[in-house]
Amino acid sequence: MTIRVFFLCLLGLCTGVLQAAVLEGVGHANIREGNLAQARAEARQAAMRDLALQYEARVSTTDTIENGELTQSYTELSAQAKVRNATIVDEYRRGNLLRVIVRADMAGADASDESMCKAAEASGLRKRVAVTAFPVLRPVQAGSPGLNDAAQELPRALVARLQARYSMEVLGATSLQLFSNLPDAPTAQANPASNHLTNVVQLARELGAQFVVSGVIRDISLADPGAWGSSIADRIKRRFNRVDTRRRFAVELMIFDGFSGSPVLRQRFETLAPWQPSGSGSGGFASAGFSGTEWGRAVSGVMDDMAGAVSKALACQPFMTRITRVAGEHVTLASGATAGLRPGQELSLYRSQRYFDSLQGTPELSDTGATLVLNNVHPDFSNGRMSTEAGQVNIQRDDLAIIW
């Protein structure tokens, strides 16, 4: 008879509710062939493992018992923790042995926390997002001077919410309309003048953005177009609530990857609430008076939901930045301290490739197996040293550095 016995132990203080904490981890690595950058990267990884085990470690043991005797025992040590703002605070070298100390903000890994996903380290960095105009599909539906500027005011309000509440670099490009064929946006077509997704890539390159947020206001019509007539009969009907004075608001939000043009999220948001014309003091779209009306508050709630959807969709995405210069083992990136990068941080290097038979298609990324450890970090760019010669893995300008 075979009996399998399974035990699960939580080490340290993991039996209680874990709170965020700032901890220091120690890592060691051997310096081989004088490659200090590679040793530093390995020591940093070891220190990160030490941090995770300090904060939340789990030991699982499986024993196999046959006829009352222990015949096999398997023990596994694992850790699940969210690491943010990891920084090398001390480095010591003795001969060919390198020791580093890493300090980081630690938080427990809650399986119900969708924002964590798999991007533990990338979640601590600020991804750059460009927000463009949200044109109105049928401008005639506005029918009011206060709503004519919704195409620009909606993305401006979205920019303000993203900047205030979420950890990302937000660039406002609210005067730029990404699509010319609004009914079918964002469908790609062969005609470059239409909704070709290369527009997204070009815009993202010009702004240095990793993602582009855009959309279309699909419906802003009155539930009853005759509800606000100027005749005496119309006024009497409104006075006795005999007409439907509600206005619709339906907007389609779209998020695109700036390096490939591929869609990340496409979601529709809708609301319907009583509306009053601008002459009643409601003011322009997203203005102070606007937020004092029932329809304005309903639309503001939609914009809150849109900002939350953007944050949720991007939280699980890796941090990606372009390579702007390569010289031997030295590489310069298009992102720096404003994105949250710090000296000693390690990024994986990927080749971006297109093929002659699909030049307009999504570029393919291939992992070179090489890494970059940052030495110098400036506000809008950074540079460091590769773990190998660039020529050996063919890393070039416009390839990508990624943190997952």
JOHU-V706490 format. One record per residue. N is the residue number from 1. RES is the residue in one small letter. SS is DSSP state (hx for helix, st for strand, lp for the rest). D_LAST is the distance of its C-alpha to the last C-alpha in Angstrom with 1 decimal. Layout:
# JOHU-V706490
n,res,ss,d_last
N,RES,SS,D_LAST
N,RES,SS,D_LAST
This chain:
# JOHU-V706490
n,res,ss,d_last
1,m,lp,46.1
2,t,st,42.4
3,i,st,40.7
4,r,st,36.9
5,v,st,36.1
6,f,st,32.6
7,f,st,31.9
8,l,st,28.9
9,c,st,29.0
10,l,st,27.0
11,l,lp,27.2
12,g,lp,28.0
13,l,lp,28.2
14,c,lp,25.9
15,t,lp,28.9
16,g,lp,29.0
17,v,lp,26.7
18,l,lp,23.8
19,q,lp,23.5
20,a,lp,21.0
21,a,st,21.8
22,v,st,21.3
23,l,st,21.3
24,e,st,21.4
25,g,st,20.2
26,v,st,21.8
27,g,st,20.5
28,h,st,22.7
29,a,st,22.4
30,n,st,25.1
31,i,lp,25.5
32,r,lp,26.4
33,e,lp,28.4
34,g,lp,27.9
35,n,lp,24.2
36,l,hx,23.3
37,a,hx,19.9
38,q,hx,18.8
39,a,hx,20.5
40,r,hx,18.9
41,a,hx,15.3
42,e,hx,16.6
43,a,hx,18.4
44,r,hx,15.6
45,q,hx,13.6
46,a,hx,17.0
47,a,hx,17.4
48,m,hx,14.2
49,r,hx,15.6
50,d,hx,18.9
51,l,hx,17.7
52,a,hx,16.4
53,l,hx,19.7
54,q,hx,21.8
55,y,hx,20.6
56,e,lp,20.6
57,a,st,21.6
58,r,st,23.1
59,v,st,25.6
60,s,st,26.7
61,t,st,29.9
62,t,st,31.6
63,d,st,35.2
64,t,st,37.5
65,i,st,41.2
66,e,st,44.0
67,n,lp,47.6
68,g,lp,46.8
69,e,st,45.1
70,l,st,41.4
71,t,st,40.4
72,q,st,36.6
73,s,st,34.1
74,y,st,30.3
75,t,st,28.1
76,e,st,24.4
77,l,st,22.5
78,s,st,19.2
79,a,st,17.4
80,q,lp,15.4
81,a,st,14.5
82,k,st,12.4
83,v,st,11.9
84,r,st,12.4
85,n,st,14.0
86,a,st,13.9
87,t,st,16.6
88,i,st,18.8
89,v,st,22.2
90,d,st,24.3
91,e,st,24.5
92,y,st,27.5
93,r,st,28.6
94,r,st,31.6
95,g,lp,32.5
96,n,lp,29.6
97,l,st,27.8
98,l,st,25.1
99,r,st,24.3
100,v,st,21.8
101,i,st,21.6
102,v,st,18.4
103,r,st,19.0
104,a,st,16.6
105,d,st,17.1
106,m,st,16.8
107,a,st,17.2
108,g,st,18.0
109,a,lp,16.0
110,d,lp,18.3
111,a,lp,18.0
112,s,lp,19.7
113,d,lp,17.2
114,e,lp,15.7
115,s,lp,13.7
116,m,lp,11.6
117,c,lp,10.5
118,k,lp,7.5
119,a,lp,5.2
120,a,lp,7.2
121,e,lp,6.3
122,a,hx,5.3
123,s,hx,8.5
124,g,hx,10.5
125,l,lp,10.4
126,r,lp,12.9
127,k,st,12.2
128,r,st,15.4
129,v,st,17.5
130,a,st,20.9
131,v,st,23.5
132,t,st,26.5
133,a,st,29.9
134,f,st,30.6
135,p,st,34.0
136,v,st,36.6
137,l,lp,37.4
138,r,lp,41.1
139,p,hx,42.1
140,v,hx,45.5
141,q,hx,44.2
142,a,lp,43.6
143,g,lp,47.4
144,s,lp,47.0
145,p,hx,46.4
146,g,hx,44.1
147,l,hx,41.6
148,n,lp,41.8
149,d,lp,39.0
150,a,hx,36.5
151,a,hx,34.5
152,q,hx,33.5
153,e,hx,33.9
154,l,hx,31.5
155,p,hx,28.5
156,r,hx,29.7
157,a,hx,29.8
158,l,hx,26.3
159,v,hx,25.1
160,a,hx,27.0
161,r,hx,25.5
162,l,hx,21.9
163,q,hx,22.7
164,a,hx,24.6
165,r,hx,22.6
166,y,lp,18.9
167,s,lp,16.4
168,m,st,15.9
169,e,st,17.9
170,v,st,20.4
171,l,st,22.7
172,g,st,26.0
173,a,st,27.4
174,t,lp,29.7
175,s,lp,32.5
176,l,lp,30.7
177,q,lp,31.2
178,l,lp,28.6
179,f,lp,30.9
180,s,lp,34.6
181,n,lp,35.2
182,l,hx,34.4
183,p,hx,35.8
184,d,hx,33.4
185,a,lp,30.4
186,p,lp,27.7
187,t,lp,29.2
188,a,lp,28.9
189,q,lp,32.3
190,a,lp,33.7
191,n,lp,35.4
192,p,lp,33.3
193,a,lp,35.1
194,s,lp,33.9
195,n,lp,30.6
196,h,lp,28.6
197,l,lp,24.9
198,t,hx,25.0
199,n,hx,26.3
200,v,hx,22.8
201,v,hx,21.4
202,q,hx,24.3
203,l,hx,24.0
204,a,hx,20.3
205,r,hx,21.2
206,e,hx,24.2
207,l,hx,22.5
208,g,lp,19.3
209,a,lp,17.4
210,q,lp,14.0
211,f,st,15.8
212,v,st,19.5
213,v,st,21.3
214,s,st,24.8
215,g,st,27.3
216,v,st,31.0
217,i,st,33.6
218,r,st,35.2
219,d,st,38.1
220,i,lp,39.7
221,s,lp,43.2
222,l,st,45.9
223,a,lp,46.6
224,d,lp,50.3
225,p,lp,50.8
226,g,lp,54.4
227,a,lp,53.7
228,w,lp,54.0
229,g,lp,57.2
230,s,lp,59.6
231,s,lp,62.8
232,i,hx,64.7
233,a,hx,64.0
234,d,hx,60.3
235,r,hx,60.5
236,i,hx,62.5
237,k,hx,60.0
238,r,hx,57.2
239,r,hx,59.3
240,f,lp,59.9
241,n,lp,56.3
242,r,lp,57.6
243,v,lp,54.8
244,d,lp,51.0
245,t,lp,49.5
246,r,st,45.9
247,r,st,43.4
248,r,st,40.3
249,f,st,36.9
250,a,st,34.4
251,v,st,31.2
252,e,st,28.5
253,l,st,25.1
254,m,st,22.8
255,i,st,19.2
256,f,st,18.2
257,d,st,15.3
258,g,lp,16.8
259,f,lp,15.9
260,s,lp,17.4
261,g,lp,19.6
262,s,lp,18.4
263,p,st,19.0
264,v,st,16.3
265,l,st,19.1
266,r,st,22.8
267,q,st,24.8
268,r,st,28.4
269,f,st,29.8
270,e,st,33.6
271,t,st,36.2
272,l,st,40.0
273,a,st,42.1
274,p,st,45.5
275,w,lp,45.6
276,q,lp,48.1
277,p,lp,48.8
278,s,hx,48.1
279,g,hx,51.7
280,s,hx,51.3
281,g,lp,49.0
282,s,lp,45.6
283,g,lp,44.7
284,g,lp,42.1
285,f,lp,38.8
286,a,lp,36.5
287,s,lp,39.2
288,a,lp,40.6
289,g,lp,43.5
290,f,hx,41.2
291,s,hx,39.3
292,g,hx,42.7
293,t,lp,43.5
294,e,hx,42.6
295,w,hx,41.0
296,g,hx,39.1
297,r,hx,37.7
298,a,hx,36.7
299,v,hx,34.9
300,s,hx,33.2
301,g,hx,31.9
302,v,hx,30.5
303,m,hx,28.7
304,d,hx,27.3
305,d,hx,26.0
306,m,hx,24.5
307,a,hx,22.6
308,g,hx,21.3
309,a,hx,20.3
310,v,hx,18.3
311,s,hx,16.5
312,k,hx,15.9
313,a,hx,14.7
314,l,hx,12.2
315,a,hx,10.9
316,c,lp,9.0
317,q,lp,7.6
318,p,lp,4.6
319,f,st,6.4
320,m,st,8.6
321,t,st,11.9
322,r,st,14.9
323,i,st,16.6
324,t,st,20.2
325,r,st,22.0
326,v,st,22.1
327,a,st,24.9
328,g,lp,25.0
329,e,lp,22.2
330,h,st,21.6
331,v,st,19.0
332,t,st,19.0
333,l,st,16.3
334,a,lp,17.3
335,s,lp,15.5
336,g,lp,16.7
337,a,hx,17.7
338,t,hx,18.2
339,a,hx,14.5
340,g,lp,14.1
341,l,lp,13.3
342,r,lp,15.5
343,p,lp,17.3
344,g,lp,16.0
345,q,lp,12.3
346,e,st,10.5
347,l,st,8.6
348,s,st,8.6
349,l,st,11.5
350,y,st,12.2
351,r,st,15.8
352,s,st,16.7
353,q,st,19.9
354,r,lp,22.7
355,y,lp,25.8
356,f,hx,29.4
357,d,hx,30.2
358,s,hx,27.5
359,l,lp,27.0
360,q,lp,26.4
361,g,lp,23.8
362,t,lp,20.0
363,p,lp,18.7
364,e,st,17.1
365,l,st,14.0
366,s,st,14.5
367,d,st,12.5
368,t,st,15.0
369,g,st,14.0
370,a,st,14.5
371,t,st,12.6
372,l,st,13.7
373,v,st,14.7
374,l,st,15.9
375,n,st,19.6
376,n,st,20.8
377,v,st,19.3
378,h,lp,21.5
379,p,lp,21.4
380,d,lp,20.3
381,f,lp,19.2
382,s,st,18.1
383,n,st,18.7
384,g,st,18.3
385,r,st,19.1
386,m,st,17.7
387,s,lp,18.1
388,t,lp,20.6
389,e,lp,22.8
390,a,hx,21.4
391,g,hx,24.3
392,q,hx,23.4
393,v,hx,20.3
394,n,lp,21.7
395,i,lp,19.0
396,q,lp,20.7
397,r,lp,20.7
398,d,lp,18.7
399,d,lp,16.1
400,l,st,12.4
401,a,st,10.1
402,i,st,6.4
403,i,st,3.8
404,w,lp,0.0
